[in-house]
Amino acid sequence: MKKVISTERLPIKMWLEELDEATFTQVKNLANLPFAYKHIPIMPDSHVGYGMPIGSVLATRDVVVPNAVGVDIGCGMCAQKTSLVSLSPDQLQSIVKAARQTIPVGATWHQQDQDKNLMPTGHKKLKIVRKEYAQALKQLGSLGGGNHFIEIQKGSDGHIWVMIHSGSRNLGYKVANYYNEKANKLNERYYSQVTAKMDLAFLPLETPEAKDYLAEMEYCVEFALANRKLMMRRMMEAIESVAGKFETEPIINESHNFAAWEKHFGKQVLVHRKGATRAFKGQLGMIPGSQGTQSYIVRGLGNKDSFKSCSHGAGRKLSRRQAQKQLDLKAEIKRLNDQNIVHGMRNTKDLDEAPGAYKDINEVMDNQRDLAKIVVELKPLAVIKG
């Protein structure tokens, strides 16, 4: 931990030295929520979000806050180790080409329904999920856009790995927006001190709306995992079509946009993680850098002060608009080419996901040495972005 700020209702425990003004305003809002519990942990990758910063943790006892989970419910990462020890540049190019034939990226999704047996069960009991289910069947196994990625990596353990970062696609977005609007209306009706400007409207847990949100949120978390698993399967098929048969180890999966009941400091609390990863003692997880820097497989240290959490990545240092305006396209492409990384950066619009848009992953990892231990360092070989 780098510092503790004690000027608000609850202490703010930070795993970085400084925050920009917009992010710090959001952090103070969290610390002054009447239902926030114990303290507010801020991860080393933290930056401004919608209502609650990305890279922060909020524990509550009596309410759930939809915006403290975010619009991409269940967004997270999975990684899988293969028995392969090398792939040539030509093989990597062929694998990326093959993968793009079966994995839609960006705003696109499949033309046909995917296997219903891969979907979580119970959708007919859920109001929003039920409405969106038919579309979700086509979105299953699709990457999405923004900072989502598929990356083929070479591990410090000598093996080829695949890492995927994706979420619940339009399903989670619809659920999040519906229940955040419900929360806004309830808070306005009861003259809540949590103002609309804070974008942290809450649902009291005894209300039907809160119970419905938690059920739909959990479905979206499961759908996001099913989405990643299908993409991982198709990545392995793409690799096999080029490199031949190989073995794989079990998938490591961790969400970083969710709320869950956990016991901390002797109390059962609802822990909201938005851009933060569980790091229970001994638990494996992933912390990616950018497409031009290393990523990590880590093992949690169970630090109680972070509510047993760690960062979910390097974190942005430039907004998407700032990156497109400030970064040099040729320099960013050269940075990737010099490392022989197969990538898709071609235009100015791609700069929002350039390595220069992200914080220094080495500094981020150094700041959280008390949260997670590095198990494997992963060097990017090929990247698919949305």
N, C-alpha and C positions, 0 to 999 in steps of 0.2 A: 504494500500500500504506500502511496506517495504522500497523501495528505488527508486530513480530516477537517471539514468546515463545519463550525458549530453555531453559525449565526441564524439558522432557521429553526423551525419547530423540531425537526429531527436532524441528527448529524448526517452529513454527506461524506461518504468514504470513497476516495478517489484513487484509482490506479493509474493516473496520469497527472502531470504537473499543472496543465492549463486547459481551459475550455474557452471557445469563442463566446461572445456575449449572448448570441441567440441560444446556444446549447445550454449555457449556464442559467439563463432565465428559465428554461424548461426544467432543469435539474432542481432549481429552487421551488418551482411549482410542485414538483413531486414531494419535496421535503416538507412542504406546508399543507399537504393534503390531510384532512382531519382523520382519515381512515388508514393512512400509511403506518406501517409497523416498524419499529426498532430504529432503522436507519436506511439510507438510500445508497446502494453500491453503484459506482460508476466505473465501467470497464475501460481499459486503456485504448480501445478503438472507438470510443464514444464520439458521436457527432449529432447534429441537429436532426430531428425526425418530425413526425406529425404528432403533436401533443407531448409525447414522451421521447427523449433522445434514443437513437439507436445506440446499443451498447450500454443499457442500464437495466436495473432490476428493481421491482417494486413488490413488496409483500403487503398484503391486506388481510383483515380478519372477517369483515362483514360485507364486502362488496367485491364485484369484478369490474374491471375497467377495460372495455373493448379496445380502446386506443393504446393501452399498455401492452397489448398483444400485437396489434398492428393489422394492416389490411391483407398481408400475405400470411394468413394463419398456417402454422406448421412449416413455414419456410425453414430449411435446414440443409444439412449436408450428409452425404454418405461417402464412404471410401472403401475400396476393396483391393486387396493385395493379390497379385498373380504370381505364378511360378516363373514367369518370363523374367529374364535378366537384361534384355536389350531389345530395341526396335530401331531399325535404320530410318533415316530421314524419308526415304521413299515409302517404307512401310507405314510410317506415321501419316504421310500424305494420303495414302490409300485408305487407311483406317478412318480418317476424318471424312473423306468422301463417302465411304460406305455408311458411316454413322448418320450422316446428314440425309441419307435415303430413308431412314427408318425413325429418326427422331426429329420432329418439327421443332424449330427454334423461333424466338421472337413472338410475334402476335399470332402466329399460325398454329394450327393443331391438325390432328388426323382427319381425313375425309370420312373414315369409317369408324364405327364404334369399336373400342378395344374390348378385351375379354372381361365380361361382367364378374367373373370369378375372382378377378384381381381387386375389385372394388371393396371397400369396407361395407359391412352389412348395416341394416337399420335405417336406411335413408328415407323410407316411407313414413317414419314417425317424425321427421324433421322438416319444418315448414319451408325454409329457404333451400336447403339441400335437395329436398324433393323436387322443387321447381327447377333446379339447375342440374339435376342428375343426368339428363339426356346429353347436355352439352359436356358435362364432366367426363362422360364415357369417351368422348372424342379428344378431350384434353389429357387424358391419362397417358403418360409416357411422352410428354412434351416439355420442353425446357423453360419456355418463357423468355423474357427479356431482362433489361436492367443489368444487375450484377450477377445474374445466374450464369453458370458455366459448367462445362464438362472439361476435365483436364486429365490428360495422360501424363504421368509423372514417373521419375526415376527416384527411388528411395535410397536413403543412406544405408539401408539394409541390403542393397544390391538388387532389389526387385522392382518390377514395373507395377505401378498402382494406377487406379482410376478414381478420381474424386468428382462428385457431382453436387452442385449447389442449386436447389430449386425449391418451389413451394407448392401451394394448392391452387395455383392458376386463378381463373375467374371465380371459382367456387368460394374460396376463402375471401376474396374481395367482396363478393355479394353478401356473404354472411356478416363480415366485419362492418360494412356500411349500414346494413339493416339494423343491427343491434346498437351501433353507435348512435344512430338517429333515435332509436327508442330511448336510449339513455339520455340524450339531449332533451327530449321532450319531458321525461320524468323529472330530470333535474330542474328544468325551467318551472314545471308545475309546483314543485315543492321549494322553490326559491333557494336552491342549493348555493352554498358559498363557493362551490367549484364552478366558476364562471364559464360561459361558452367560449370565451377567448382562450382559455387554457387548453381546450380540446382534450379534456380528461374526464368526460362525463362517465358516470358510474351507474351500475345496476345493483341495488341491494340484493343480497343473496336469497332473501326470503321471497322475492318477487318471482312470478312466472317467467318474466323476461330474462332474468338472470339464469334461471334453471334451463331455459330454452337455449340461451347463448352458450352456456357451458357444454351442453350436449352437441350442439352444432359445431362448436369450436373443436371438440374432440374428434368429431367425424372428419373435419378438415385436416387435422393433424395426421390422422390415419390415411386420408387420401393423399396427402403430400408424400408420405412414406411410400405408398403404393406407386405413386408417380416416379419417385426416384428409383425404386426397385426395378420397374419396367425399363427405364432408361439404362440402368446399369446392365440389365440382362442384354439389351440390344447393343450396348457398347462392347460387351464381352463377345457377342456374336460377330460384331464387326472386326474385332481384333483377331478372332479365330479364323475368319475368312481370309485374312492376310497372313497371319503368323502361324497358323496351325493350332493343334490341340495344346491345351495347357491346363493347369490346376488353379483353383482360386481358394482363398480363405473366406470365412464368413464376413458379411458386410458389417461395417461399423456405421451406425446411424445416430445422428443427434439433431433434434430440432432446436431452433433458437428464437422462434416466435410462438409462444404458448403461455398458458397459465396452468398451474398444477398445485394440488394440495401437498404440502411438505411440512415436516416438523423442524423448526428452527428456534433456538433459544427457549426450548421447552414448550412451545406453542405450535398448534396446527394452524398454518397460514396459507393463503393462496398466493403463490409466488408467480408474478408476471415477469417473464423474460422477453425483452424486445431487442433482438440483436445481441443476445447473450446466451452462452451455452452452459448446460449443466456440467459441473466439474466435481461430482461426488468423489470421495476418496477411492482411488483405484479405477475409476471409470474412464474408458477410452473416448476420445473426441477428436475433433479436427479444427485447426485454425489455419485458414488459407491466407496467403499474402495477396498479391495481385498476379495478373497473368505473366508478369515479368520477374517475379520474385518467388522465393521458396515458400512452401506451405509446411504444415506440421501435423503429425499424429501426436496427440498428447495424452497424458494420464492425469486425471484430476487429483488434487491434493485435499479436497474437502474443506477449504478455508471457510470458516463460519462467518467471517466478516463480509464475504461476498455472497452470502447465502449459497455457498458451494457452487459458484459460477465462475466463468472465465470469458474472455472475448470470443466473438464469433468470426473474427477476421482481423485484417489490418485496420480497417476503418477509413472513411474518406477524409482527405484533407482539403479537397476542392469539390464544390458542388458540380453537378453535371454541366451546368451552363458555364461556370468558371473554367472547368477543364477544357471545354471546347474553345473558349476565348483565349486562354493563357498558355496552353501547352503547344509545343511545336510538333506537328504531325510527323515530319521527317525524322526528328530526333527520337520520338517514341517508337516509330517503326524500326529505326536502326537499333534501338536498345533491345528489341525482341529478336531482330535478325542476327545481331552479334552473338546471341546465346543459342542460335539455331533452333528457335522455338517456332513450331508451325502455328500460325495465328491467322486471324481474319481482319486485322486492322488495315483499313484502306482509305477511309475518309475522315474528314473533320468530325463528323458526328460520332465516330468511334472513339474519340478522345475521352469521352466521359467514362470509359472503362480502361484507359491507358494506365500503365504503372505509375506515372507521375501524378495521377489523381488520388493516389492512396498514401496513407502514412507509412513510415519506415517500419516494416514488419519486425526488424531486429529490435528496434526500440520498444515496440508493442510487446514483444515476447519478454524482453528484459524487465519491463514494468510489471509483469505478472508471474514472476518466478515463484511467488508464494501461492499461486492459484493452480498452476498446471505444470507438469514436467514433460519435457520433450522426449518422445520415444523414437520417432523416425522423422528425419527431414526429407522433404519431397521437392525435387527440382522439376519445373514444368518442361515438358517435351512438346506437347501439342495442346491447343486450347480451342474449344468450340464455345462461342458466345452467342447470345440471343440478339 
